[in-house]
Amino acid sequence: ADESRKIRFVAQLPPSLAEGEYRGVLFNETLVETINEEGVRVVLKTRVGATIYVRHGDLSPELTVDRAFVDIEDNQLELLVNNTGPASSRPRVDWQLMQADTEVATGVTEPFAVLAEGSRHLPLGDFDETFATLSPGQYQLTGDLIWAEDEEWETLPFELDVTIPSTVSRAN
C-alpha cells in the first residue's frame, strides 16, 4: 500500500478580492473496512490534511527572533520567533549553544509554520536527550533563522543569552 500520487492545486482569485494571505486545507482520506469476529463491519477513516497558503498581492513575512528560554513544563529549550508581516513563513533554525566560548550543542530544526502577524515557540531540543549533560548556568545561543521567500533564501542571524535553571529535569 506504498502509493504516491501527484495532484494539481490551482487557486484562482477574483480581481476584486482584497490583498492578503488566504489559507485552505486539502484533505486525503483512507477508508479501511474490516469485519470483527461477530461479523460486524467496521470502517476506519484516516484523514490527513495539508495546509495550502495563497498570497494575493505583494506580501512578505517580517520575522524576528525575540528570545530563547527553557520551557520547564515541556522540558525543552525554545526560541520565540515573531512574524509582524502579513504573510506566513516556514523557517528552520540552524543553531549553536555556547558557554564561555565553548560549543556545547548544535542542531538544525525542521521548518515550522509561523503564521502572519503571529508568533511561535520553536523547540530546539529537550533536556532528556539533546541537553542531557548541560549544567545549570548562563549560555549563549547563536544561529540563523532560514526561510524561502520568492524563490530566494532569507537568513536572519541571532545571538541571545539563555539561562539553564537548576530546576530542569533530566533522565538519569
Salt bridges, closest charged atoms under 4 A:
GLU3 OE1 - ARG5 NH2 3.16
GLU21 OE1 - ARG23 NE 3.27
GLU29 OE2 - ARG47 NE 3.18
GLU33 OE2 - ARG41 NH1 3.89
GLU78 OE1 - HIS121 ND1 3.70
GLU149 OE2 - ARG55 NH1 2.65
